[in-house]
C-alpha cells in the first residue's frame, strides 16, 4: 500500500465522499508518471482501501472504511509525536489477575519500603495488584508510559543479593491512590501493570480476578 496516495486522496475529500480525480492529476501532484499513478490506484482498489466508479469522462474515488482507518491511525501517530498534552494523565483499562506472589516479598524489603515512603508518600501494603491489558491501544499507552522519566527507586544490596531499581508513577484506581511500579528486572511485558497502595486494593475496592478496572496514571 502506498500511503502517500491515500493521504492525497484524503486531502481532496475522499474520506467524506466520492471525488472526481484523474490519473494525470494524481501523477502531477505525486511526481510520478500517469501509468504509475493509474497502477497505484488500481492496486489500492484491489486491496480494499478505495472504491471507484469509472465513467467515460473520468473516475469517482472514495476511501473505504479500511482506507479511512489507515488515515485515522496515521493521524493518531502524528498527534502522539507533535501535540503537546494539556494533561499529564493517561488512562489504561485492564483485567484483574493473580500474580506469582512475588510482590509481597519485595514490598516487605526495607530498602524498597523506605524509598517508597519517602518518594511516594506512603508505605505500600505487602503485595501488588496485577492488571492484564487486552487491547492494542492500552498496550501502546503502557509502552509509552514506560518511556517516561517516572519516580526512581534506586537499587541496592541486601543480604549478599542485589536488588534492581524500580520506576514508579503515581496512579489511581477508583478512590484508591497508589502507584504503578515497573521493576528494571521485571518478568512482566507491556501487556501487564503492577499497582501498589497503602491498603489492600482488592478488599478496599471490592475487586476480584476477571474484574475490569481503569487506572489513571500521572507522568
Secondary structure, 3 states (H helix, E strand, C coil): CCHHHHHHHHHCCCCCCCEECCHHHHHHHHCCCHHHHHHHHHHHHHCCCEEEEEECCEEEEEECHHHHHHHHHHHHHHHHHHCCCCCCEEEEEEEEECCCCHHHHHHCCHHHHHHHHHHHCCCCCCCCEEEEECCHHHHHHHHHHHCCCCEEECCEEECCEEECCEEEEEEEECCEEEEEEEECCCCCCCCEEEEEECCCHHHHCCCCCCCEEEEEEEC
